[in-house]
Amino acid sequence: MKVIPTAIPDVLIIEPKIFGDDRGFFFESFNARAFKEATGIQPDFVQDNHSKSARNVLRGLHYQIKRSQGKLVRVVLGEVFDVVVDIRKSSSTFGQWVGEKLTAENKKQLWIPVGFAHGFVTLSDYAEFLYKTTEYYAPECERCIRWDDPALGIQWPLAGEPRVSDKDRTAFSFAEAEYFS
């Protein structure tokens, strides 16, 4: 696997080694030993999630306070623009964001450590999104920051008005959000 740092050093792009020929392809989507050797991180994943979204569906920016989740995310059908925002007050990159196009074709994954808000917008007709988490989903700990908060200045590649949930539409601004220390 190849590990590519982003503008926020703790957020990593993971490119798996693909073995392909005219029959198709094979790759290890996760190998704990190889991940630790390549990143120095040994996550203990406890839950896998799978979502399907139509074009221009925007989900986020989500995170959990207290029962915080590290995430390893990837797309298995279609393409998304994935966004991560640093919400660790003590971080030199607090309030900054990085975005990466994740597609079924490029097979890139994104490692999102604890202390970040996460969201994505679907760029294809449909996208299926998989993510491993280091903590169980806890609705009482879930928080959401507005995807379009001007303080963050996220450059979403939108084709018109995005389709968002009521929860995402009424999320807190970045200034009102709960942060990590």
Buried (B, 14 or more C-beta within 10 A) or exposed (E): BEBEEBEBEBBBBBBBEEEEEEEEEEEEEBEEEBBEEBBEBEBEBEEEEEEEBEBBBBBBBBBBBEEBBBBBBBBBBBBBBBBBBBBBEEBEBBBBBBBBBBBBEBBBBBBBBBBBBBBBBBBBEEBBBBBBBBBEEEEEBBBBBBBBBEEBEBEBEBEEEBBBEEEBEEBBEBEEBEBBE
